[in-house]
Amino acid sequence: MKTTEQAEENKICPLEMAVNTISGKWKIPIVWQINEGKKRPSEFLRGIAKVDRRVLNQQLGEMVQDGILAKQSFNELPPRVEYALTELGEKLVEILWQLNGWGKLLISENDKLK
């Protein structure tokens, strides 16, 4: 295999990386919930309809691993865990607001076509 082919094969697309990081049915709703001040898994369960606790914990863990959320565990009984946006997560919120505006444009254009 030629060197240029290897470089192209190993090249990481930033857009693909970003989309893969936030893909997951509940990741964007989780970010919105945290942005509104909710921090505990039980609050997410009440605020996001139909999310399973196991799936929620899995996606929270992925978001901590990806650097979007920070997890703080408290040494008390019963155990308490809270999540917060990291600086990277706060930048994601800014982008999601822009994407929200674009979604409004799509809705408006869709209404014009009807």
N, C-alpha and C positions, 0 to 999 in steps of 0.2 A: 504494500500500500504506500502510495506517495505521501510525502509530508503534508502537502496541502489538503489531501483527502482526510488525513488524520486530524488536522486542525479543524476542518469543517465538521467532522464527526463528533469531536469533543467540545465544540463550541456551545456555550450556554446562551440561550435566548432570554434576555431580561424579562420580556413580556410573558413568555411561557413560565418562567420561574415565579413571577408575581401571581399569575392566574392559578398555578398549581398550589401556591402557598395559601390562597384564600378559598380554594375550591373545597367544597364540603357544605352540605346542606345548611348547617347551623352556624358556620363561622362568621358570616356577615351579621346575622342577628345577634350573635354573642358580642361582637364589637359594638353594635348599637346599644345593647343593654349596658355594657360597661361604660360607654360614653355617657349614658344617662345616669350613671352613679351606682349601678348595681354591681356588687362585687362577689357575692357568694353563690355557689352552685345552686342552692335552694331558690335564690332569687331568679336565676336564669330559668329554672324549671317552671316557676310561676309566670315568668314574662314571655316565654317562648312556647307557644302551643305545640303539643304533640311531640316534643323532644324526649327521647328516652334517656334516662340518667347515665346509662353505660356509654351511649353515643356522645352525650354531652361531655362526659369526663374524657373520652378519647379525643374529641376535638379541642377541648381546653388544653390537654397535654400536648397536642401537636402545635397549638398556637404558642405555648410556652417554649417548646423546642425551637420553633421558628423565630423566636424573639419578638413576637407581637404582644404577648402578655407576660407579666411577672406574677409568680405565685408566692404567696406568703402563708406559711403554716404557723399556727399559734399552738403553743404547748399548754393546752388546757383541756378540761373535760366538760362537756363533750368536745371532741376535736373540732377546730374551726380553721377553714381555709378561705383566703380572699385572693381575688385576682385584680390586677390593675394593668392599664395600658402602659407599655414601654414607650420610649421616644419613637421607636419604629412604628408601634401601634398607633400613636397619635398622628403620625404622617399618613397612615392608612386611612384614618378617619377623614382627614382633609381630602384625600382622593375619592373616598366614598361619597362625600358631599358633592364633589364635581360629577361623579357618575350619577348621582341622584338627579342633578340638574339635567344631565343628558337624557335620563329616563323620562323626565317631564317633557322634553322636546319630542321624544319618540311618541309619547302618548298624544301630544298635540298634533303631530303629523298623522298619526293613525286616525285620529278623529276627523281630520280634514279629508281623508281618503274614503270615509264612510258616506 
